[in-house]
Amino acid sequence: MEIRSSYQNQGQTLIIDVGTKFDFSKVEDFRNAYDKIDDDVAHIAVDLSQTEYMDSSASVSYTHLTLPTTPYV
């Protein structure tokens, strides 16, 4: 299953569905799913509801997305 992304709430929420297996082979697709998002997006949700397996490379990518960022001045 491929990583799928969709928008909800009139384009304000990006949903990324990683499927049943989230491993190194899907890391690039995962990053591409949120790399160029619309300016209207206020929230990103990662759907892990069907995920049965996640390796360390995928969990690092997921953690990178969920960590708060500090803008550079």
BAGUSE-583700 format. One record per atom (N, C-alpha, C, O): residue number from 1; atom name; y negated, x negated, z; chain. Coordinates in pm, whole numbers, padded with zeros to 5 digits. Layout:
BEGIN
pt num: NUM; atome: CA; north: Y; east: X; up: Z; chaine: A
...
//
This chain:
BEGIN
pt num: 1; atome: N; north: 00118; east: -00083; up: 00000; chaine: A
pt num: 1; atome: CA; north: 00000; east: 00000; up: 00000; chaine: A
pt num: 1; atome: C; north: -00125; east: -00088; up: 00000; chaine: A
pt num: 1; atome: O; north: -00135; east: -00185; up: 00075; chaine: A
pt num: 2; atome: N; north: -00217; east: -00052; up: -00084; chaine: A
pt num: 2; atome: CA; north: -00342; east: -00127; up: -00091; chaine: A
pt num: 2; atome: C; north: -00436; east: -00085; up: 00021; chaine: A
pt num: 2; atome: O; north: -00421; east: 00021; up: 00082; chaine: A
pt num: 3; atome: N; north: -00534; east: -00170; up: 00046; chaine: A
pt num: 3; atome: CA; north: -00642; east: -00133; up: 00137; chaine: A
pt num: 3; atome: C; north: -00733; east: -00038; up: 00063; chaine: A
pt num: 3; atome: O; north: -00776; east: -00066; up: -00049; chaine: A
pt num: 4; atome: N; north: -00764; east: 00075; up: 00126; chaine: A
pt num: 4; atome: CA; north: -00849; east: 00175; up: 00063; chaine: A
pt num: 4; atome: C; north: -00974; east: 00194; up: 00147; chaine: A
pt num: 4; atome: O; north: -00969; east: 00186; up: 00270; chaine: A
pt num: 5; atome: N; north: -01082; east: 00219; up: 00081; chaine: A
pt num: 5; atome: CA; north: -01206; east: 00248; up: 00154; chaine: A
pt num: 5; atome: C; north: -01266; east: 00376; up: 00099; chaine: A
pt num: 5; atome: O; north: -01252; east: 00409; up: -00019; chaine: A
pt num: 6; atome: N; north: -01333; east: 00448; up: 00188; chaine: A
pt num: 6; atome: CA; north: -01398; east: 00572; up: 00151; chaine: A
pt num: 6; atome: C; north: -01519; east: 00591; up: 00242; chaine: A
pt num: 6; atome: O; north: -01532; east: 00527; up: 00346; chaine: A
pt num: 7; atome: N; north: -01606; east: 00680; up: 00201; chaine: A
pt num: 7; atome: CA; north: -01727; east: 00709; up: 00278; chaine: A
pt num: 7; atome: C; north: -01720; east: 00850; up: 00333; chaine: A
pt num: 7; atome: O; north: -01668; east: 00941; up: 00268; chaine: A
pt num: 8; atome: N; north: -01773; east: 00867; up: 00454; chaine: A
pt num: 8; atome: CA; north: -01784; east: 00998; up: 00518; chaine: A
pt num: 8; atome: C; north: -01924; east: 01014; up: 00574; chaine: A
pt num: 8; atome: O; north: -02004; east: 00920; up: 00573; chaine: A
pt num: 9; atome: N; north: -01952; east: 01133; up: 00623; chaine: A
pt num: 9; atome: CA; north: -02082; east: 01162; up: 00686; chaine: A
pt num: 9; atome: C; north: -02198; east: 01129; up: 00593; chaine: A
pt num: 9; atome: O; north: -02292; east: 01059; up: 00630; chaine: A
pt num: 10; atome: N; north: -02189; east: 01181; up: 00471; chaine: A
pt num: 10; atome: CA; north: -02294; east: 01162; up: 00371; chaine: A
pt num: 10; atome: C; north: -02323; east: 01014; up: 00344; chaine: A
pt num: 10; atome: O; north: -02438; east: 00974; up: 00325; chaine: A
pt num: 11; atome: N; north: -02217; east: 00934; up: 00343; chaine: A
pt num: 11; atome: CA; north: -02229; east: 00792; up: 00310; chaine: A
pt num: 11; atome: C; north: -02271; east: 00704; up: 00426; chaine: A
pt num: 11; atome: O; north: -02297; east: 00585; up: 00405; chaine: A
pt num: 12; atome: N; north: -02278; east: 00758; up: 00547; chaine: A
pt num: 12; atome: CA; north: -02321; east: 00678; up: 00662; chaine: A
pt num: 12; atome: C; north: -02207; east: 00606; up: 00730; chaine: A
pt num: 12; atome: O; north: -02230; east: 00514; up: 00809; chaine: A
pt num: 13; atome: N; north: -02083; east: 00646; up: 00702; chaine: A
pt num: 13; atome: CA; north: -01966; east: 00584; up: 00764; chaine: A
pt num: 13; atome: C; north: -01870; east: 00536; up: 00656; chaine: A
pt num: 13; atome: O; north: -01828; east: 00613; up: 00570; chaine: A
pt num: 14; atome: N; north: -01836; east: 00408; up: 00662; chaine: A
pt num: 14; atome: CA; north: -01736; east: 00350; up: 00574; chaine: A
pt num: 14; atome: C; north: -01604; east: 00347; up: 00649; chaine: A
pt num: 14; atome: O; north: -01596; east: 00291; up: 00758; chaine: A
pt num: 15; atome: N; north: -01500; east: 00407; up: 00591; chaine: A
pt num: 15; atome: CA; north: -01367; east: 00407; up: 00650; chaine: A
pt num: 15; atome: C; north: -01281; east: 00311; up: 00569; chaine: A
pt num: 15; atome: O; north: -01271; east: 00323; up: 00447; chaine: A
pt num: 16; atome: N; north: -01219; east: 00215; up: 00637; chaine: A
pt num: 16; atome: CA; north: -01128; east: 00121; up: 00571; chaine: A
pt num: 16; atome: C; north: -00987; east: 00147; up: 00625; chaine: A
pt num: 16; atome: O; north: -00961; east: 00130; up: 00744; chaine: A
pt num: 17; atome: N; north: -00898; east: 00188; up: 00536; chaine: A
pt num: 17; atome: CA; north: -00759; east: 00217; up: 00571; chaine: A
pt num: 17; atome: C; north: -00675; east: 00097; up: 00528; chaine: A
pt num: 17; atome: O; north: -00666; east: 00066; up: 00409; chaine: A
pt num: 18; atome: N; north: -00613; east: 00030; up: 00624; chaine: A
pt num: 18; atome: CA; north: -00537; east: -00091; up: 00593; chaine: A
pt num: 18; atome: C; north: -00390; east: -00066; up: 00564; chaine: A
pt num: 18; atome: O; north: -00318; east: -00158; up: 00526; chaine: A
pt num: 19; atome: N; north: -00344; east: 00057; up: 00582; chaine: A
pt num: 19; atome: CA; north: -00205; east: 00089; up: 00550; chaine: A
pt num: 19; atome: C; north: -00108; east: 00049; up: 00660; chaine: A
pt num: 19; atome: O; north: -00147; east: 00031; up: 00775; chaine: A
pt num: 20; atome: N; north: 00019; east: 00033; up: 00623; chaine: A
pt num: 20; atome: CA; north: 00124; east: 00008; up: 00722; chaine: A
pt num: 20; atome: C; north: 00140; east: -00139; up: 00760; chaine: A
pt num: 20; atome: O; north: 00186; east: -00171; up: 00870; chaine: A
pt num: 21; atome: N; north: 00102; east: -00228; up: 00670; chaine: A
pt num: 21; atome: CA; north: 00119; east: -00372; up: 00695; chaine: A
pt num: 21; atome: C; north: -00013; east: -00442; up: 00666; chaine: A
pt num: 21; atome: O; north: -00065; east: -00434; up: 00554; chaine: A
pt num: 22; atome: N; north: -00067; east: -00512; up: 00766; chaine: A
pt num: 22; atome: CA; north: -00194; east: -00582; up: 00753; chaine: A
pt num: 22; atome: C; north: -00167; east: -00729; up: 00783; chaine: A
pt num: 22; atome: O; north: -00160; east: -00769; up: 00899; chaine: A
pt num: 23; atome: N; north: -00153; east: -00808; up: 00676; chaine: A
pt num: 23; atome: CA; north: -00120; east: -00949; up: 00694; chaine: A
pt num: 23; atome: C; north: -00209; east: -01035; up: 00603; chaine: A
pt num: 23; atome: O; north: -00304; east: -00986; up: 00542; chaine: A
pt num: 24; atome: N; north: -00177; east: -01163; up: 00597; chaine: A
pt num: 24; atome: CA; north: -00257; east: -01259; up: 00521; chaine: A
pt num: 24; atome: C; north: -00280; east: -01216; up: 00377; chaine: A
pt num: 24; atome: O; north: -00386; east: -01242; up: 00320; chaine: A
pt num: 25; atome: N; north: -00181; east: -01153; up: 00317; chaine: A
pt num: 25; atome: CA; north: -00194; east: -01113; up: 00177; chaine: A
pt num: 25; atome: C; north: -00301; east: -01007; up: 00155; chaine: A
pt num: 25; atome: O; north: -00345; east: -00987; up: 00042; chaine: A
pt num: 26; atome: N; north: -00345; east: -00940; up: 00260; chaine: A
pt num: 26; atome: CA; north: -00446; east: -00835; up: 00248; chaine: A
pt num: 26; atome: C; north: -00583; east: -00874; up: 00303; chaine: A
pt num: 26; atome: O; north: -00677; east: -00795; up: 00296; chaine: A
pt num: 27; atome: N; north: -00596; east: -00994; up: 00356; chaine: A
pt num: 27; atome: CA; north: -00721; east: -01036; up: 00419; chaine: A
pt num: 27; atome: C; north: -00838; east: -01034; up: 00319; chaine: A
pt num: 27; atome: O; north: -00945; east: -00984; up: 00352; chaine: A
pt num: 28; atome: N; north: -00818; east: -01086; up: 00200; chaine: A
pt num: 28; atome: CA; north: -00927; east: -01089; up: 00102; chaine: A
pt num: 28; atome: C; north: -00967; east: -00947; up: 00061; chaine: A
pt num: 28; atome: O; north: -01086; east: -00918; up: 00049; chaine: A
pt num: 29; atome: N; north: -00870; east: -00860; up: 00040; chaine: A
pt num: 29; atome: CA; north: -00901; east: -00721; up: 00007; chaine: A
pt num: 29; atome: C; north: -00976; east: -00652; up: 00121; chaine: A
pt num: 29; atome: O; north: -01067; east: -00572; up: 00097; chaine: A
pt num: 30; atome: N; north: -00937; east: -00684; up: 00244; chaine: A
pt num: 30; atome: CA; north: -01006; east: -00627; up: 00360; chaine: A
pt num: 30; atome: C; north: -01152; east: -00671; up: 00363; chaine: A
pt num: 30; atome: O; north: -01242; east: -00589; up: 00381; chaine: A
pt num: 31; atome: N; north: -01175; east: -00799; up: 00346; chaine: A
pt num: 31; atome: CA; north: -01313; east: -00849; up: 00344; chaine: A
pt num: 31; atome: C; north: -01394; east: -00789; up: 00230; chaine: A
pt num: 31; atome: O; north: -01512; east: -00757; up: 00247; chaine: A
pt num: 32; atome: N; north: -01332; east: -00774; up: 00115; chaine: A
pt num: 32; atome: CA; north: -01402; east: -00714; up: 00001; chaine: A
pt num: 32; atome: C; north: -01438; east: -00568; up: 00026; chaine: A
pt num: 32; atome: O; north: -01536; east: -00517; up: -00030; chaine: A
pt num: 33; atome: N; north: -01361; east: -00500; up: 00109; chaine: A
pt num: 33; atome: CA; north: -01386; east: -00359; up: 00138; chaine: A
pt num: 33; atome: C; north: -01520; east: -00338; up: 00210; chaine: A
pt num: 33; atome: O; north: -01580; east: -00232; up: 00197; chaine: A
pt num: 34; atome: N; north: -01565; east: -00437; up: 00286; chaine: A
pt num: 34; atome: CA; north: -01692; east: -00421; up: 00357; chaine: A
pt num: 34; atome: C; north: -01798; east: -00523; up: 00315; chaine: A
pt num: 34; atome: O; north: -01908; east: -00525; up: 00371; chaine: A
pt num: 35; atome: N; north: -01767; east: -00606; up: 00219; chaine: A
pt num: 35; atome: CA; north: -01859; east: -00712; up: 00178; chaine: A
pt num: 35; atome: C; north: -01988; east: -00658; up: 00117; chaine: A
pt num: 35; atome: O; north: -02097; east: -00706; up: 00150; chaine: A
pt num: 36; atome: N; north: -01978; east: -00562; up: 00030; chaine: A
pt num: 36; atome: CA; north: -02096; east: -00509; up: -00039; chaine: A
pt num: 36; atome: C; north: -02106; east: -00359; up: -00014; chaine: A
pt num: 36; atome: O; north: -02079; east: -00278; up: -00102; chaine: A
pt num: 37; atome: N; north: -02147; east: -00324; up: 00107; chaine: A
pt num: 37; atome: CA; north: -02158; east: -00183; up: 00141; chaine: A
pt num: 37; atome: C; north: -02299; east: -00132; up: 00114; chaine: A
pt num: 37; atome: O; north: -02394; east: -00210; up: 00107; chaine: A
pt num: 38; atome: N; north: -02309; east: -00003; up: 00100; chaine: A
pt num: 38; atome: CA; north: -02438; east: 00060; up: 00075; chaine: A
pt num: 38; atome: C; north: -02530; east: 00042; up: 00196; chaine: A
pt num: 38; atome: O; north: -02484; east: 00029; up: 00309; chaine: A
pt num: 39; atome: N; north: -02660; east: 00041; up: 00170; chaine: A
pt num: 39; atome: CA; north: -02758; east: 00028; up: 00278; chaine: A
pt num: 39; atome: C; north: -02756; east: 00147; up: 00373; chaine: A
pt num: 39; atome: O; north: -02801; east: 00136; up: 00487; chaine: A
pt num: 40; atome: N; north: -02705; east: 00261; up: 00327; chaine: A
pt num: 40; atome: CA; north: -02701; east: 00382; up: 00410; chaine: A
pt num: 40; atome: C; north: -02594; east: 00377; up: 00518; chaine: A
pt num: 40; atome: O; north: -02596; east: 00458; up: 00610; chaine: A
pt num: 41; atome: N; north: -02500; east: 00284; up: 00508; chaine: A
pt num: 41; atome: CA; north: -02389; east: 00278; up: 00603; chaine: A
pt num: 41; atome: C; north: -02438; east: 00231; up: 00740; chaine: A
pt num: 41; atome: O; north: -02496; east: 00124; up: 00754; chaine: A
pt num: 42; atome: N; north: -02414; east: 00315; up: 00839; chaine: A
pt num: 42; atome: CA; north: -02451; east: 00283; up: 00977; chaine: A
pt num: 42; atome: C; north: -02330; east: 00246; up: 01061; chaine: A
pt num: 42; atome: O; north: -02343; east: 00181; up: 01165; chaine: A
pt num: 43; atome: N; north: -02209; east: 00287; up: 01016; chaine: A
pt num: 43; atome: CA; north: -02087; east: 00263; up: 01092; chaine: A
pt num: 43; atome: C; north: -01974; east: 00224; up: 00998; chaine: A
pt num: 43; atome: O; north: -01967; east: 00271; up: 00884; chaine: A
pt num: 44; atome: N; north: -01887; east: 00139; up: 01048; chaine: A
pt num: 44; atome: CA; north: -01765; east: 00103; up: 00977; chaine: A
pt num: 44; atome: C; north: -01649; east: 00133; up: 01070; chaine: A
pt num: 44; atome: O; north: -01646; east: 00087; up: 01185; chaine: A
pt num: 45; atome: N; north: -01552; east: 00211; up: 01020; chaine: A
pt num: 45; atome: CA; north: -01432; east: 00243; up: 01098; chaine: A
pt num: 45; atome: C; north: -01311; east: 00186; up: 01025; chaine: A
pt num: 45; atome: O; north: -01296; east: 00203; up: 00904; chaine: A
pt num: 46; atome: N; north: -01226; east: 00118; up: 01100; chaine: A
pt num: 46; atome: CA; north: -01103; east: 00063; up: 01043; chaine: A
pt num: 46; atome: C; north: -00989; east: 00153; up: 01090; chaine: A
pt num: 46; atome: O; north: -00962; east: 00165; up: 01209; chaine: A
pt num: 47; atome: N; north: -00921; east: 00215; up: 00994; chaine: A
pt num: 47; atome: CA; north: -00812; east: 00307; up: 01023; chaine: A
pt num: 47; atome: C; north: -00682; east: 00229; up: 01037; chaine: A
pt num: 47; atome: O; north: -00627; east: 00180; up: 00938; chaine: A
pt num: 48; atome: N; north: -00635; east: 00216; up: 01160; chaine: A
pt num: 48; atome: CA; north: -00508; east: 00148; up: 01188; chaine: A
pt num: 48; atome: C; north: -00400; east: 00248; up: 01227; chaine: A
pt num: 48; atome: O; north: -00296; east: 00209; up: 01282; chaine: A
pt num: 49; atome: N; north: -00423; east: 00376; up: 01200; chaine: A
pt num: 49; atome: CA; north: -00331; east: 00480; up: 01246; chaine: A
pt num: 49; atome: C; north: -00191; east: 00467; up: 01185; chaine: A
pt num: 49; atome: O; north: -00094; east: 00509; up: 01247; chaine: A
pt num: 50; atome: N; north: -00179; east: 00412; up: 01066; chaine: A
pt num: 50; atome: CA; north: -00049; east: 00396; up: 01001; chaine: A
pt num: 50; atome: C; north: 00004; east: 00252; up: 01010; chaine: A
pt num: 50; atome: O; north: 00113; east: 00223; up: 00960; chaine: A
pt num: 51; atome: N; north: -00072; east: 00163; up: 01072; chaine: A
pt num: 51; atome: CA; north: -00037; east: 00021; up: 01075; chaine: A
pt num: 51; atome: C; north: 00075; east: -00006; up: 01175; chaine: A
pt num: 51; atome: O; north: 00065; east: 00027; up: 01293; chaine: A
pt num: 52; atome: N; north: 00181; east: -00065; up: 01124; chaine: A
pt num: 52; atome: CA; north: 00297; east: -00099; up: 01207; chaine: A
pt num: 52; atome: C; north: 00307; east: -00249; up: 01232; chaine: A
pt num: 52; atome: O; north: 00375; east: -00292; up: 01325; chaine: A
pt num: 53; atome: N; north: 00241; east: -00328; up: 01148; chaine: A
pt num: 53; atome: CA; north: 00249; east: -00474; up: 01159; chaine: A
pt num: 53; atome: C; north: 00114; east: -00535; up: 01126; chaine: A
pt num: 53; atome: O; north: 00050; east: -00499; up: 01027; chaine: A
pt num: 54; atome: N; north: 00071; east: -00630; up: 01211; chaine: A
pt num: 54; atome: CA; north: -00052; east: -00705; up: 01185; chaine: A
pt num: 54; atome: C; north: -00028; east: -00849; up: 01229; chaine: A
pt num: 54; atome: O; north: 00008; east: -00874; up: 01344; chaine: A
pt num: 55; atome: N; north: -00047; east: -00944; up: 01137; chaine: A
pt num: 55; atome: CA; north: -00029; east: -01083; up: 01176; chaine: A
pt num: 55; atome: C; north: -00161; east: -01142; up: 01225; chaine: A
pt num: 55; atome: O; north: -00264; east: -01074; up: 01223; chaine: A
pt num: 56; atome: N; north: -00158; east: -01267; up: 01268; chaine: A
pt num: 56; atome: CA; north: -00276; east: -01329; up: 01329; chaine: A
pt num: 56; atome: C; north: -00392; east: -01345; up: 01231; chaine: A
pt num: 56; atome: O; north: -00507; east: -01334; up: 01272; chaine: A
pt num: 57; atome: N; north: -00365; east: -01371; up: 01105; chaine: A
pt num: 57; atome: CA; north: -00474; east: -01386; up: 01008; chaine: A
pt num: 57; atome: C; north: -00547; east: -01254; up: 00989; chaine: A
pt num: 57; atome: O; north: -00670; east: -01252; up: 00974; chaine: A
pt num: 58; atome: N; north: -00475; east: -01145; up: 00989; chaine: A
pt num: 58; atome: CA; north: -00537; east: -01013; up: 00976; chaine: A
pt num: 58; atome: C; north: -00616; east: -00978; up: 01102; chaine: A
pt num: 58; atome: O; north: -00725; east: -00922; up: 01093; chaine: A
pt num: 59; atome: N; north: -00561; east: -01010; up: 01217; chaine: A
pt num: 59; atome: CA; north: -00632; east: -00976; up: 01341; chaine: A
pt num: 59; atome: C; north: -00761; east: -01056; up: 01354; chaine: A
pt num: 59; atome: O; north: -00858; east: -01006; up: 01409; chaine: A
pt num: 60; atome: N; north: -00763; east: -01180; up: 01306; chaine: A
pt num: 60; atome: CA; north: -00886; east: -01260; up: 01308; chaine: A
pt num: 60; atome: C; north: -00990; east: -01196; up: 01217; chaine: A
pt num: 60; atome: O; north: -01108; east: -01190; up: 01253; chaine: A
pt num: 61; atome: N; north: -00950; east: -01149; up: 01099; chaine: A
pt num: 61; atome: CA; north: -01042; east: -01083; up: 01007; chaine: A
pt num: 61; atome: C; north: -01097; east: -00956; up: 01068; chaine: A
pt num: 61; atome: O; north: -01216; east: -00926; up: 01054; chaine: A
pt num: 62; atome: N; north: -01011; east: -00880; up: 01135; chaine: A
pt num: 62; atome: CA; north: -01053; east: -00757; up: 01200; chaine: A
pt num: 62; atome: C; north: -01151; east: -00788; up: 01313; chaine: A
pt num: 62; atome: O; north: -01252; east: -00720; up: 01327; chaine: A
pt num: 63; atome: N; north: -01121; east: -00890; up: 01393; chaine: A
pt num: 63; atome: CA; north: -01209; east: -00930; up: 01502; chaine: A
pt num: 63; atome: C; north: -01345; east: -00975; up: 01449; chaine: A
pt num: 63; atome: O; north: -01448; east: -00945; up: 01510; chaine: A
pt num: 64; atome: N; north: -01346; east: -01047; up: 01338; chaine: A
pt num: 64; atome: CA; north: -01471; east: -01092; up: 01278; chaine: A
pt num: 64; atome: C; north: -01560; east: -00972; up: 01243; chaine: A
pt num: 64; atome: O; north: -01681; east: -00977; up: 01261; chaine: A
pt num: 65; atome: N; north: -01499; east: -00866; up: 01193; chaine: A
pt num: 65; atome: CA; north: -01576; east: -00746; up: 01157; chaine: A
pt num: 65; atome: C; north: -01629; east: -00675; up: 01280; chaine: A
pt num: 65; atome: O; north: -01740; east: -00622; up: 01276; chaine: A
pt num: 66; atome: N; north: -01554; east: -00673; up: 01390; chaine: A
pt num: 66; atome: CA; north: -01593; east: -00593; up: 01505; chaine: A
pt num: 66; atome: C; north: -01680; east: -00666; up: 01605; chaine: A
pt num: 66; atome: O; north: -01736; east: -00602; up: 01695; chaine: A
pt num: 67; atome: N; north: -01694; east: -00797; up: 01593; chaine: A
pt num: 67; atome: CA; north: -01779; east: -00869; up: 01687; chaine: A
pt num: 67; atome: C; north: -01927; east: -00842; up: 01659; chaine: A
pt num: 67; atome: O; north: -01968; east: -00836; up: 01543; chaine: A
pt num: 68; atome: N; north: -02006; east: -00825; up: 01762; chaine: A
pt num: 68; atome: CA; north: -02149; east: -00807; up: 01739; chaine: A
pt num: 68; atome: C; north: -02210; east: -00932; up: 01675; chaine: A
pt num: 68; atome: O; north: -02169; east: -01045; up: 01705; chaine: A
pt num: 69; atome: N; north: -02306; east: -00912; up: 01590; chaine: A
pt num: 69; atome: CA; north: -02370; east: -01025; up: 01525; chaine: A
pt num: 69; atome: C; north: -02515; east: -01034; up: 01568; chaine: A
pt num: 69; atome: O; north: -02579; east: -00933; up: 01597; chaine: A
pt num: 70; atome: N; north: -02564; east: -01154; up: 01571; chaine: A
pt num: 70; atome: CA; north: -02703; east: -01178; up: 01604; chaine: A
pt num: 70; atome: C; north: -02775; east: -01220; up: 01477; chaine: A
pt num: 70; atome: O; north: -02735; east: -01317; up: 01412; chaine: A
pt num: 71; atome: N; north: -02881; east: -01149; up: 01440; chaine: A
pt num: 71; atome: CA; north: -02950; east: -01188; up: 01317; chaine: A
pt num: 71; atome: C; north: -03018; east: -01324; up: 01334; chaine: A
pt num: 71; atome: O; north: -03066; east: -01360; up: 01441; chaine: A
pt num: 72; atome: N; north: -03020; east: -01397; up: 01225; chaine: A
pt num: 72; atome: CA; north: -03087; east: -01526; up: 01226; chaine: A
pt num: 72; atome: C; north: -03237; east: -01504; up: 01208; chaine: A
pt num: 72; atome: O; north: -03279; east: -01420; up: 01129; chaine: A
pt num: 73; atome: N; north: -03314; east: -01579; up: 01280; chaine: A
pt num: 73; atome: CA; north: -03460; east: -01565; up: 01272; chaine: A
pt num: 73; atome: C; north: -03517; east: -01679; up: 01192; chaine: A
pt num: 73; atome: O; north: -03638; east: -01686; up: 01172; chaine: A
//
